Structure formats: structure tokens, C-alpha cells
Amino acid sequence: MVEEVQRRTGKDLEACRRILNSPSLDEYWELTGDGPSDEFEQRDSVELDPTFAPVLLRATLEAEEAVRERGDYGHCFVFWGCKKRILRKRYGVRWQDPADLNPENDYD
């Protein structure tokens, strides 16, 4: 995972280890693109709590590796399902994805 953080940031390995072990919320959002993008979209409170940034970052990277971006319609649901399972099983975190919290929105 450290190598993936380095690929995304271009920083040295020591800085990437620090980011992976204790990222700020801003670093998590920047690395994953998971930050709040719509002021009207509801987000799980876990995503706004800096104490969860390390597990969110790790779970996101693990889920990305597991499902790989295919560009298929509905890929976000596969990714979110995988991330949800990883968070629950490996880290004991219950997370609701954007579709859970925003049933009025269409996601692909």
C-alpha cells in the first residue's frame, strides 16, 4: 500500500508511510477522491471524523485493489460493497455508502 500512496503523491517512502499510518482527513480525501463533493449529499459521519482516516484510507486502497476499475455501469456499487465489507470485517467499522444515505440520487 505504501507504494500506491507514493505513486499517487510522488513523496518519499517515509512520508508515504506516515500518510498511510496517520493521514489527515484532507490527505485521505485527496488520495482517494472520497471527499465531500456535493454540499447536499449526505455522508456517513465516519468520513468526517479524523480518527477514522487511517482505516478509511486502507479500506479504500484495499477495495480498489480487489475490484479494479473496469468502467462498468454500476461499478461504484461493487466498489462500495467491497469497501463496506472490508471496513466491517477487518476494522470493525460500520459504514454507509452514498447510495445508502442518498436514495433519491442516481449512481452508476
PAKEMAR-127372 format. One line per field, with one value per atom (N, C-alpha, C, O, CB): residue number from 1; atom name; x, y, z. Coordinates in pm, whole numbers, plus 50000, padded with zeros to 5 digits. Glycine has a CB too. Example, Ala and Ser with C-alpha at 12.3 -4.5 7.8 and 13.67 -1.06 7.14 Angstrom:
% PAKEMAR-127372
n <- (1:1:1:1:1:2:2:2:2:2)
atom <- (N:CA:C:O:CB:N:CA:C:O:CB)
u <- (51319:51230:51320:51424:51131:51285:51367:51290:51341:51408)
v <- (49431:49550:49670:49668:49553:49775:49894:50003:50114:49940)
w <- (50780:50780:50780:50846:50905:50708:50714:50787:50804:50572)
% end
This chain:
% PAKEMAR-127372
n <- (1:1:1:1:1:2:2:2:2:2:3:3:3:3:3:4:4:4:4:4:5:5:5:5:5:6:6:6:6:6:7:7:7:7:7:8:8:8:8:8:9:9:9:9:9:10:10:10:10:10:11:11:11:11:11:12:12:12:12:12:13:13:13:13:13:14:14:14:14:14:15:15:15:15:15:16:16:16:16:16:17:17:17:17:17:18:18:18:18:18:19:19:19:19:19:20:20:20:20:20:21:21:21:21:21:22:22:22:22:22:23:23:23:23:23:24:24:24:24:24:25:25:25:25:25:26:26:26:26:26:27:27:27:27:27:28:28:28:28:28:29:29:29:29:29:30:30:30:30:30:31:31:31:31:31:32:32:32:32:32:33:33:33:33:33:34:34:34:34:34:35:35:35:35:35:36:36:36:36:36:37:37:37:37:37:38:38:38:38:38:39:39:39:39:39:40:40:40:40:40:41:41:41:41:41:42:42:42:42:42:43:43:43:43:43:44:44:44:44:44:45:45:45:45:45:46:46:46:46:46:47:47:47:47:47:48:48:48:48:48:49:49:49:49:49:50:50:50:50:50:51:51:51:51:51:52:52:52:52:52:53:53:53:53:53:54:54:54:54:54:55:55:55:55:55:56:56:56:56:56:57:57:57:57:57:58:58:58:58:58:59:59:59:59:59:60:60:60:60:60:61:61:61:61:61:62:62:62:62:62:63:63:63:63:63:64:64:64:64:64:65:65:65:65:65:66:66:66:66:66:67:67:67:67:67:68:68:68:68:68:69:69:69:69:69:70:70:70:70:70:71:71:71:71:71:72:72:72:72:72:73:73:73:73:73:74:74:74:74:74:75:75:75:75:75:76:76:76:76:76:77:77:77:77:77:78:78:78:78:78:79:79:79:79:79:80:80:80:80:80:81:81:81:81:81:82:82:82:82:82:83:83:83:83:83:84:84:84:84:84:85:85:85:85:85:86:86:86:86:86:87:87:87:87:87:88:88:88:88:88:89:89:89:89:89:90:90:90:90:90:91:91:91:91:91:92:92:92:92:92:93:93:93:93:93:94:94:94:94:94:95:95:95:95:95:96:96:96:96:96:97:97:97:97:97:98:98:98:98:98:99:99:99:99:99:100:100:100:100:100:101:101:101:101:101:102:102:102:102:102:103:103:103:103:103:104:104:104:104:104:105:105:105:105:105:106:106:106:106:106:107:107:107:107:107:108:108:108:108:108)
atom <- (N:CA:C:O:CB:N:CA:C:O:CB:N:CA:C:O:CB:N:CA:C:O:CB:N:CA:C:O:CB:N:CA:C:O:CB:N:CA:C:O:CB:N:CA:C:O:CB:N:CA:C:O:CB:N:CA:C:O:CB:N:CA:C:O:CB:N:CA:C:O:CB:N:CA:C:O:CB:N:CA:C:O:CB:N:CA:C:O:CB:N:CA:C:O:CB:N:CA:C:O:CB:N:CA:C:O:CB:N:CA:C:O:CB:N:CA:C:O:CB:N:CA:C:O:CB:N:CA:C:O:CB:N:CA:C:O:CB:N:CA:C:O:CB:N:CA:C:O:CB:N:CA:C:O:CB:N:CA:C:O:CB:N:CA:C:O:CB:N:CA:C:O:CB:N:CA:C:O:CB:N:CA:C:O:CB:N:CA:C:O:CB:N:CA:C:O:CB:N:CA:C:O:CB:N:CA:C:O:CB:N:CA:C:O:CB:N:CA:C:O:CB:N:CA:C:O:CB:N:CA:C:O:CB:N:CA:C:O:CB:N:CA:C:O:CB:N:CA:C:O:CB:N:CA:C:O:CB:N:CA:C:O:CB:N:CA:C:O:CB:N:CA:C:O:CB:N:CA:C:O:CB:N:CA:C:O:CB:N:CA:C:O:CB:N:CA:C:O:CB:N:CA:C:O:CB:N:CA:C:O:CB:N:CA:C:O:CB:N:CA:C:O:CB:N:CA:C:O:CB:N:CA:C:O:CB:N:CA:C:O:CB:N:CA:C:O:CB:N:CA:C:O:CB:N:CA:C:O:CB:N:CA:C:O:CB:N:CA:C:O:CB:N:CA:C:O:CB:N:CA:C:O:CB:N:CA:C:O:CB:N:CA:C:O:CB:N:CA:C:O:CB:N:CA:C:O:CB:N:CA:C:O:CB:N:CA:C:O:CB:N:CA:C:O:CB:N:CA:C:O:CB:N:CA:C:O:CB:N:CA:C:O:CB:N:CA:C:O:CB:N:CA:C:O:CB:N:CA:C:O:CB:N:CA:C:O:CB:N:CA:C:O:CB:N:CA:C:O:CB:N:CA:C:O:CB:N:CA:C:O:CB:N:CA:C:O:CB:N:CA:C:O:CB:N:CA:C:O:CB:N:CA:C:O:CB:N:CA:C:O:CB:N:CA:C:O:CB:N:CA:C:O:CB:N:CA:C:O:CB:N:CA:C:O:CB:N:CA:C:O:CB:N:CA:C:O:CB:N:CA:C:O:CB:N:CA:C:O:CB:N:CA:C:O:CB:N:CA:C:O:CB:N:CA:C:O:CB:N:CA:C:O:CB:N:CA:C:O:CB:N:CA:C:O:CB:N:CA:C:O:CB:N:CA:C:O:CB:N:CA:C:O:CB:N:CA:C:O:CB:N:CA:C:O:CB:N:CA:C:O:CB:N:CA:C:O:CB)
u <- (50081:50000:50085:50046:49908:50201:50289:50328:50335:50415:50353:50391:50278:50303:50428:50154:50041:50028:49998:49911:50049:50047:50158:50138:50063:50276:50387:50354:50384:50515:50293:50255:50159:50169:50191:50067:49967:50019:49972:49848:50117:50164:50299:50326:50172:50384:50519:50612:50724:50515:50570:50652:50744:50726:50564:50844:50937:50867:50759:51059:50931:50869:50836:50732:50960:50923:50897:50772:50689:51018:50757:50636:50513:50406:50649:50526:50413:50374:50255:50446:50472:50441:50364:50268:50571:50407:50336:50194:50100:50410:50177:50042:49956:49840:50049:50009:49932:49892:49782:50011:49981:49954:49872:49798:50083:49883:49807:49773:49820:49886:49692:49657:49559:49480:49598:49566:49461:49341:49353:49508:49226:49109:49136:49097:48986:49202:49233:49321:49300:49302:49420:49506:49426:49442:49623:49340:49254:49169:49163:49164:49102:49015:49094:49049:48940:49211:49292:49341:49337:49412:49386:49439:49331:49359:49509:49211:49106:48996:48920:49045:48987:48877:48745:48639:48865:48750:48628:48575:48481:48654:48632:48588:48449:48398:48684:48389:48256:48261:48337:48204:48180:48182:48054:48050:48204:47952:47823:47770:47750:47722:47748:47706:47570:47534:47701:47494:47361:47361:47262:47265:47473:47482:47517:47611:47586:47443:47471:47593:47609:47347:47676:47794:47787:47733:47926:47841:47850:47938:48042:47905:47899:47976:48118:48207:47904:48139:48273:48369:48486:48269:48319:48404:48443:48528:48334:48383:48413:48489:48518:48285:48521:48591:48737:48765:48523:48830:48972:49029:49128:49054:48969:49023:49002:49072:48956:48909:48883:48961:48956:48736:49031:49102:49198:49202:49179:49275:49366:49293:49335:49451:49186:49116:49038:49026:49021:48985:48917:49013:48980:48850:49133:49232:49271:49272:49357:49303:49343:49231:49255:49384:49109:48996:48970:48938:48869:48984:48964:49069:49036:48969:49195:49303:49286:49308:49440:49246:49223:49107:49116:49195:48999:48883:48917:48875:48764:48992:49034:49115:49097:49116:49204:49287:49200:49223:49396:49103:49019:48927:48908:48936:48870:48770:48823:48764:48652:48932:48991:48886:48773:49055:48923:48834:48812:48907:48892:48687:48656:48574:48561:48581:48518:48436:48298:48221:48504:48266:48135:48027:48049:48131:47909:47794:47768:47767:47667:47749:47724:47850:47841:47641:47967:48093:48100:48155:48212:48044:48052:47986:48031:47986:47879:47811:47898:47898:47677:47970:48063:48174:48207:48124:48231:48338:48288:48352:48392:48173:48120:48089:48114:47994:48036:48009:48135:48139:47937:48239:48368:48426:48473:48466:48424:48477:48400:48460:48470:48269:48185:48223:48234:48036:48243:48281:48418:48437:48282:48513:48648:48642:48701:48744:48572:48562:48500:48548:48478:48395:48326:48410:48428:48191:48461:48530:48670:48709:48537:48748:48887:48905:48996:48971:48816:48836:48722:48730:48855:48615:48503:48426:48363:48552:48430:48363:48240:48248:48460:48128:48004:47996:47995:47876:47990:47992:47875:47842:48125:47811:47704:47756:47812:47578:47735:47785:47690:47579:47802:47732:47647:47508:47411:47716:47496:47364:47274:47153:47378:47332:47254:47195:47079:47340:47278:47240:47166:47106:47362:47169:47107:47023:47054:47214:46918:46841:46775:46736:46736:46762:46700:46797:46755:46649:46926:47027:47047:47035:47161:47079:47114:47265:47335:47052:47316:47459:47479:47393:47519:47594:47619:47745:47783:47626)
v <- (49880:50000:50127:50229:50000:50118:50235:50277:50396:50204:50178:50209:50281:50370:50080:50242:50308:50452:50541:50230:50475:50612:50693:50809:50614:50631:50701:50731:50840:50618:50637:50659:50778:50857:50532:50788:50895:51031:51134:50858:51030:51157:51201:51321:51146:51106:51139:51169:51216:51257:51143:51171:51053:50943:51202:51079:50973:50869:50893:51031:50751:50639:50670:50628:50519:50741:50774:50859:50834:50849:50959:51043:50960:50981:51161:50867:50782:50687:50660:50703:50636:50551:50631:50581:50494:50755:50840:50865:50857:50973:50895:50920:50796:50806:50964:50680:50557:50524:50474:50442:50552:50520:50625:50592:50501:50750:50854:50971:51083:50906:50944:51052:51149:51111:50997:51272:51366:51336:51265:51517:51391:51374:51431:51372:51441:51546:51607:51516:51504:51743:51451:51359:51239:51196:51313:51186:51074:51114:51042:51029:51227:51272:51297:51262:51399:51359:51390:51263:51252:51478:51166:51042:50955:50884:50963:50960:50868:50935:50867:50801:51066:51134:51115:51142:51087:51068:51038:51156:51139:50924:51273:51388:51435:51403:51501:51510:51564:51649:51746:51649:51611:51682:51760:51848:51585:51729:51793:51833:51748:51699:51961:52007:51951:51953:52158:51900:51846:51695:51637:51885:51630:51486:51450:51506:51428:51359:51312:51220:51140:51239:51230:51145:51077:51133:51226:50959:50889:50971:51022:50744:50984:51065:51012:51087:51070:50883:50824:50897:50915:50672:50939:51004:51147:51209:51007:51197:51333:51333:51439:51412:51215:51200:51166:51059:51090:51255:51231:51103:51051:51346:51052:50929:50808:50708:50903:50818:50707:50718:50625:50699:50826:50846:50731:50689:50976:50678:50567:50443:50383:50530:50403:50282:50308:50218:50232:50427:50459:50455:50404:50598:50510:50509:50366:50328:50591:50287:50148:50069:49995:50081:50083:50010:50051:49967:50032:50179:50226:50167:50119:50379:50171:50116:49965:49913:50146:49895:49751:49720:49628:49692:49795:49773:49803:49730:49859:49910:49942:49827:49790:50073:49773:49662:49538:49467:49628:49514:49395:49401:49300:49376:49516:49523:49583:49563:49603:49655:49720:49799:49754:49614:49913:49999:49937:49918:50144:49907:49848:49944:49923:49717:50046:50139:50085:50147:50175:49969:49911:49993:50055:49768:49992:50056:49985:49862:50049:50061:50006:49970:49914:49886:50003:49969:50028:49966:50018:50147:50210:50123:50121:50350:50050:49965:49845:49803:49917:49791:49681:49731:49666:49624:49847:49905:49935:49898:50033:50002:50037:49912:49910:50123:49809:49685:49623:49575:49586:49622:49568:49651:49596:49563:49783:49871:49853:49850:50019:49840:49820:49691:49689:49817:49582:49455:49464:49415:49343:49527:49541:49622:49583:49609:49734:49817:49739:49747:49944:49664:49591:49474:49459:49540:49392:49269:49292:49231:49174:49381:49400:49507:49500:49435:49607:49722:49746:49836:49845:49667:49681:49811:49858:49670:49869:49997:49973:49912:50098:50022:50018:50148:50257:49998:50134:50249:50240:50133:50257:50353:50360:50433:50542:50430:50371:50432:50543:50555:50325:50622:50732:50690:50762:50802:50573:50527:50494:50516:50404:50442:50415:50544:50549:50346:50648:50774:50871:50966:50841:50848:50938:50860:50860:51021:50793:50707:50783:50722:50634:50912:50993:51021:51065:51126:50996:51020:50895:50782:51065:50917:50806:50795:50895:50827:50675:50649:50543:50458:50603:50550:50446:50374:50283:50506)
w <- (50000:50000:50000:49944:50119:50063:50068:49927:49896:50152:49842:49704:49630:49549:49631:49658:49594:49642:49563:49623:49770:49822:49756:49719:49977:49740:49674:49528:49479:49684:49460:49321:49308:49214:49262:49403:49396:49441:49395:49479:49530:49586:49531:49525:49735:49492:49448:49564:49543:49354:49687:49805:49835:49783:49927:49920:49957:50044:50098:50031:50055:50126:50271:50322:50119:50338:50479:50493:50580:50540:50408:50411:50378:50436:50311:50286:50248:50360:50380:50122:50432:50549:50653:50712:50611:50676:50772:50725:50804:50792:50598:50546:50561:50602:50398:50528:50536:50680:50704:50478:50774:50914:50987:51080:50987:50947:51017:50924:50944:51139:50822:50731:50796:50882:50602:50753:50791:50702:50603:50777:50737:50650:50512:50411:50712:50507:50378:50293:50173:50398:50356:50282:50232:50118:50369:50318:50277:50158:50058:50395:50168:50059:49931:49822:50100:49945:49826:49758:49635:49865:49837:49780:49716:49620:49887:49768:49723:49642:49573:49841:49650:49583:49655:49598:49442:49779:49855:49936:50013:49947:49920:49998:49961:49853:49982:50050:50020:49892:49884:50139:49794:49666:49642:49556:49553:49716:49696:49833:49919:49622:49854:49985:50025:50143:49989:49928:49959:49975:50020:49850:49940:49954:50098:50156:49855:50155:50291:50288:50195:50352:50390:50404:50539:50635:50388:50548:50675:50768:50725:50657:50893:50988:51008:51047:51123:50983:50992:50898:50931:50958:50781:50682:50721:50656:50549:50825:50871:51003:51059:50886:51053:51181:51154:51100:51270:51190:51159:51219:51168:51206:51327:51386:51294:51308:51522:51202:51110:50979:50898:51080:50956:50829:50795:50679:50833:50891:50856:50805:50706:50975:50872:50828:50699:50616:50937:50682:50558:50439:50333:50567:50459:50353:50318:50201:50394:50419:50394:50328:50232:50526:50377:50320:50176:50092:50404:50147:50010:49917:49809:50005:49959:49877:49858:49748:49940:49964:49954:49860:49779:50093:49871:49784:49639:49549:49830:49615:49479:49419:49303:49476:49500:49453:49425:49327:49558:49509:49495:49373:49305:49619:49346:49237:49109:49003:49282:49115:48996:48919:48903:48904:48872:48794:48657:48580:48780:48628:48498:48413:48293:48516:48473:48397:48368:48295:48270:48424:48401:48469:48573:48452:48407:48469:48602:48608:48375:48705:48837:48914:49023:48825:48860:48927:49067:49158:48844:49086:49219:49325:49440:49217:49289:49386:49424:49540:49329:49328:49355:49448:49547:49223:49414:49496:49637:49735:49430:49648:49781:49863:49984:49767:49799:49872:49926:50039:49782:49845:49888:50001:50101:49770:49986:50091:50221:50329:50046:50211:50330:50403:50525:50291:50326:50387:50454:50565:50282:50386:50443:50573:50674:50342:50570:50691:50806:50919:50662:50779:50885:50936:51056:50835:50844:50886:50940:51039:50771:50875:50917:51023:51106:50797:51021:51108:51206:51289:51025:51198:51290:51275:51370:51430:51155:51131:51045:50939:51062:51091:51012:50934:50991:51103:50802:50712:50617:50567:50634:50594:50496:50373:50383:50554:50257:50134:50087:50140:50024:49990:49942:49897:49920:49830:49835:49790:49908:49902:49700:50017:50138:50194:50236:50244:50195:50261:50170:50218:50314:50041:49944:49844:49724:49871:49890:49800:49684:49584:49878:49699:49592:49477:49370:49650:49498:49395:49311:49359:49458:49185:49095:49087:49065:48953:49105:49093:48985:48962:49230:48920:48818:48848:48774:48679)
% end
